[in-house]
């Protein structure tokens, strides 16, 4: 018999909560006619400004092939523009368009709604503490510990 109950294991609880968060986000984005990659790319471009596809992929933590496919979808909706880099013809520079900024604001609302739904059982102080603890765990991952 196991010494641990699943509902007392942090790994189990984090995994289940992560799965719920992912489903809520995917459903919210789908209802808005978008995908998570769209949000990640638009948000990264808003933060970075015009960037190469490679830089955008690193910043948004997306695989190269996902960046290309996502940008093609966003470009088809005139949410981003790609142009040759004047310093390196092999590279493309991606910029968010005004329509892309409007879409990003709409998707920010989706994300805010999902955050509210996911964290509804927690008080404001508990939410702040949860975010602090998760950021600490994320920092440990980034630091390789």
KETI-173715 format. One record per atom (N, C-alpha, C, O, CB): x, y, z. Coordinates in steps of 0.001 Angstrom, whole numbers, plus 500000, padded with zeros to 6 digits. Each point is the difference from the previous one (the first is absolute). Last residue first. Glycine has a CB too. Layout:
XYZ
...
//
This chain:
517705524075489445
500038499298501277
498830499078500163
499880499330501026
501325502566499947
499999501336495349
500566498666499909
500082499260501319
500717499004500104
500543501817497991
496864503628500513
501355500001500539
500656498631500001
501177499858500330
498152502047501057
496160498750497222
500841500783499083
501445500002500451
500912500065499177
497132501370500265
498773496499503347
500111499258498754
500954500711499045
500866499373499390
496799499741500915
501248503058503661
500880498862500301
500210499163498751
501102499505499762
498099500460502622
497723503546497353
501371500513500064
500997498902500292
501107500004499460
498007502175501303
496330496772499395
500397500256498606
501441500505499943
500772499604499127
496833500919500267
500437498949504848
500234498703499385
500474500151498557
500900499281499567
497358499722501928
500496504912500678
501216499453500630
500336498637499421
501162499720499705
498326501536502403
496510500741496601
501133500703499381
501310499501500584
500996499883499286
497570502143500329
497501496354502313
500178499445498656
501167500662499278
500758499333499295
496793500170500608
501263502234504314
500564498655500123
500228499355498636
501036499374499778
497817500390502428
499006504462497943
501383500122500491
500666498628500062
501139499844499562
498224502198501772
496082498092497610
500804500515498884
501467500129500410
500898499673499224
497090501569499889
498972497547504236
500123498930499015
500885500449498840
500888499263499571
496837499863501073
501173504101502581
500957499019500526
500204498850499016
501129499548499811
498186501057502527
497427502618496614
501318500633499990
501071499012500459
501071499914499399
497865502327501044
496611496388499879
500418500090498596
501397500579499898
500839499488499259
496778500788500033
500370499652504927
500400498650499589
500463499989498547
500955499301499658
497418499721501986
499851504983500052
501294499710500644
500509498618499596
501195499826499757
498168501643502188
496339499797496594
501026500819499344
501376499707500580
500972499886499254
497326501903500312
498366494195500883
499907501420500354
501092500755499248
500887499387499406
498155500073502898
498814495857495778
501032500609500844
499702501466500292
499417500710499180
502247497699499860
495775498515497995
499915499539501390
500964500705500964
499874499851501215
499422497972497865
500625503237496081
498808500426500748
499953499500501443
499555500747500872
499264499283496970
504421499414498210
500389500390501358
498826500410500878
500205500474501118
501950500243497941
497282497875496308
500919499033500599
500258500302501468
500045499087500825
501012500593496947
496345503359499664
499293498728500164
500881498986500735
499540499316500915
499149501137496976
503222503702500970
498959500178501010
499281498683500280
499748499659501155
499964502724498115
503430497736497270
500683500132501298
498972500085501116
500137499365501046
501815501800497858
496414498868496719
500461498667500395
500695500055501354
499794499126500842
500462500236496742
498454504707500505
498814499232500381
500382498601500479
499452499502500983
499190501801497358
504735501448499887
499555500518501302
498790499211500498
499912499682501186
500951502616498217
500700496733496273
500948499529501011
499565500459501391
500048499222500952
501814500827497345
495672501543498068
499801498554500142
500889499466501113
499549499243500860
499863500555496695
501212504655501236
498747499826500728
499674498536500229
499516499627501068
499675502502497957
504455498965498271
500328500326501398
498762499834500876
500094499532501134
501698502084498106
497640498019496162
500524498772500585
500475500223501432
499935499086500822
500731500147496896
497852504510499862
498873499070500143
500466498715500684
499329499493500898
499576501471497032
504388502135500948
499178500521501108
498818499082500271
499658499734501153
501021502611498260
501999496655496855
500701499705501248
499198500502501193
499902499299501007
502302500831497796
496264500953496903
499762498582500302
500665499630501321
499420499268500803
500447500197496733
500970504839500880
498596499881500409
499669498549500367
499330499746501002
500063502200497500
504844498884499726
499892500561501358
498565499918500516
499771499705501173
502146501843498330
498880497157496079
500594499035500924
499938500481501440
499765499218500921
501738500024497254
497202503666498380
498987498950500168
500494498924500959
499216499448500772
499929501000496907
503923502921501151
498925500532500858
498886498977500226
499473499894501108
501050502399498045
504027495393499790
499248501073499330
498995500601500991
499780499437501072
500487499420496657
504770498570502888
498572499929500282
499323501193499330
500545501103499989
499855497687502224
504241498785496042
499428501123500758
498525499743500237
499320499413499158
502360502193499856
503343495806499280
498554499918500229
499578501181500859
500664500338500981
499363497128498839
504225500969496658
499634500767501190
498480500027500084
499312500313499028
502803501118500846
501729495094497691
498755500752499889
499727500690501339
500189499409501063
498894498968497192
505623499614498925
499159500089501191
498757500828499723
500029500932499197
501998498842502248
501579499539495454
499530498657500326
498982500017501142
499268499033500210
502932500058499017
500165504848499188
498908499614499103
499456498600500289
498895499671499569
502120501799498708
501368502360504758
500260498603499680
498817499466499196
498947499697500561
502467499990501539
498753504870499354
501389499649500309
500366498573499616
501183499665499934
498706501958501913
495662500294497705
500902500775499142
501475499664500227
500837500263499137
497469501551500869
497407494869500496
500881500772500878
500967500774499111
500695499396499183
499111498899502723
495205500179496424
501421499638500029
500764500916500955
499719501195500093
500128497965497532
495047499938503462
500755500711498965
501458499542500069
500467499567501054
497962502452499057
496082497055501873
501384499517499897
500666500723498838
499422500157498924
499968497559502037
496095503036502603
500636500200498690
501414499453500083
500689500160501008
497901501906498487
496328497177503304
501440500249499998
500437500253498562
499300499654499049
501053498892503015
495163500925498683
500303500300501398
501491500238500218
500403500629500978
497627497998499700
498973500017495328
500594501343500080
500263500440501446
499891501181500329
498931499392497541
499716495028500403
498972500851500604
500473501449500171
499325500809500637
499788497173500545
503789498717497068
498803499857499165
498846500857500515
499123500394499232
501600497284500194
503273501979503098
500190500859498834
498775499943499085
499617501012499414
502875498630500727
497681497481503580
499818501390500434
500135500973498834
499282500998499934
501597498382502322
499948496033496920
498595500194500380
499731501457500386
498999500585499584
500898497024501200
504541501183498317
499221499913498755
498514500231500298
499320500704499253
502375497677499761
501228501328504629
500124501284499301
499237499989498680
499432501019499606
502805499322501462
497938495637501369
499223501011500728
500056501340499295
498978500669499855
501479498136502284
502221497672496186
498573499731499768
499130501064500667
499030500470499406
501460497065500455
504163502735500903
499706500212498579
498512499807499718
499383500829499332
502936498406500078
499250499777504928
500075501440499732
499592500271498557
499187500888499743
502653499385501974
498590495279499629
498770500594500523
499968501507499764
498940500573499751
500951497622501979
503998499395497141
498920499663499059
498666500574500474
499167500376499176
502054497520500182
502580502732503476
500137500709498729
498855499709499032
499465500917499377
502993499007500942
496605499664504929
500856499311499048
499989500750498673
499003500631499647
500551497155501488
499500504798503529
499343499213498960
501056499346499115
501057500577499745
496932500963500293
501915501981503809
500252498593500324
499237499076499058
499263499109500422
501108501522501975
500117504303497555
498683499392500218
500106498522500374
498985499338500218
500049502292498157
504933500836500687
499278500792500993
498650499374500351
499588500015501160
501557502033497976
501500496010497419
500651499840501307
499205500716501084
499781499453501081
502459500370497793
496256500713496707
499828498623500454
500620499759501358
499400499342500850
500572499946496794
500719504890500257
498614499852500428
499760498601500556
499379499847501051
499904501834497226
504831499147499728
499911500687501296
498595499872500573
499825499762501195
501964501857498090
498888496677496404
500741499208500981
499918500621501396
499797499298500991
501750499945497185
496580503059498124
499187498833500333
500697499165501073
499340499474500896
499691500507496770
502098505172502344
500180498891499067
499110498841500450
499605499918501163
502789500802498309
495993504186501827
501030499018500344
500135498973498889
499079499788499211
500454500542503236
497871504659499585
500362499182498838
501183499088500335
500973500416500630
498187501397497822
498633499414505895
500045500825498814
500371499099498837
500063498782500161
500573503301501159
498676496452503340
501305500120499334
500080501143499001
501053500613499825
499190496966500473
495640501325502128
501078500253500969
501328500336499321
500707500917500416
498150497533501164
497433500333495756
499633501230500705
501110500389500980
500340501176500125
497199498259499645
502859496461498040
500273501113499088
499654501339500646
500702500990499793
498856497498498257
499399497606504356
501454500157499909
500363501161499075
500912500769500306
499379496766500116
495174501289499934
500473500596501253
501510500221499962
500491501027500469
497626497857500766
499890498873495113
499597501407500038
500507500691501263
500472501135499937
497497498291498718
502830495922500944
500747500750498985
499642501487500042
500889500850499965
499189497091498591
497575499117504322
501415500066500378
500793500840499010
500826500820500400
498979496932500676
495636501360497974
500158500913501134
501470500170500353
500469501120500202
497279498199500665
501229497549495848
499697501344499504
500228501013501118
500640501033499798
497669498039498555
502024496385502705
501190500494499291
499767501404499449
500925500811499960
499690496828499446
495756500078502641
500990500468500968
501250500553499338
500569500987500466
498560497338501126
496446501951495533
500699498904500688
501017500615500966
500339501180499905
499355497237498097
495303503352499529
501461500054500110
500519498718500642
499243499121500412
500685503399499769
495400499339499320
500561499748498674
501516500039499977
500602500402499005
497347500559500043
498943499335504793
500403501288499436
500621499847498613
500471500981499423
499892499864502897
498305495368500179
498779500809499908
500290501371499387
499121500617499399
499954498182502606
504567498368498898
499207499466498888
498724500816499813
499605500287498870
501323497412501561
501802503302503286
500607500448498748
499183499519498801
499783500758499055
502484499218502037
496358498507503121
499818501453499881
500577500547498709
499370500820499332
500694499339503134
500632495274498553
498583500250499713
499733501493499814
499270500396499091
500114497555502227
504939500766499994
499735499519498636
498547500277499614
499727500442498883
502032497762501388
499516502775504175
500601500918499027
499683499584498574
499614500832499178
502216499652502442
496752496643501826
499271501272500079
500534501002498973
499227500669499315
500343498922503134
502731496314498008
498683499808499370
499196501302499998
499378500349498996
500634497242501739
504130502424501518
500200499860498557
498668499850499276
499778500628498965
502456498320501457
497744501057504270
500327501335499486
500154499957498486
499506500883499299
501633499699502870
498275495324500015
498759500791500024
500245501388499421
499201500497499205
500003498229502818
504540498495498471
499103499475498969
498699500791499937
499505500300498913
501494497434501410
502015503272503122
500534500444498714
499102499528498864
499722500757499070
502611499196501865
496721498483503333
499645501414499898
500486500573498673
499301500793499370
500809499431503136
501098495356498499
498556500084499807
499553501452499821
499163500293499146
500551497617502220
504824501336499657
499675499448498689
498505500117499712
499614500409498905
502322498010501298
499649502822504070
500434500958498974
499618499516498610
499541500787499172
502359499923502295
497261496355502099
499137501171500092
500359501043498944
499115500572499365
500619498997503085
503008496599497942
498670499627499522
499087501223499967
499307500239499011
500995497436501914
503963502868500935
500115499758498559
498644499656499399
499669500469498911
502690498745501410
498003501347504414
500059501258499236
500077499779498492
499391500743499230
501728500296502724
496524495611501599
501260500139499255
500004501294499200
499136500200499146
501077497300500713
496089500623502753
500964500662500880
501356500200499308
500930500530500607
497898498455501368
497316498747496097
499574501366500293
500886500712501014
499720501135500386
497988498140499100
503046496114499256
500210500889498863
499655501439500335
500703500920499582
498820497180498900
502228498705505314
498735500110499279
500224501000498874
500701500994500190
497888498450501886
505237497387500494
499445501300499613
498627499837499355
499751499057499248
502575501832500433
500480495484501712
500053500866501178
499337501350499714
499741500774500921
502381498085499814
496694496233496895
500767501238499882
499938500810501284
498977500030500683
500571499995496865
500063494516502084
499153501190500000
500886501243500000
500994500058500724
497160498702500504
//
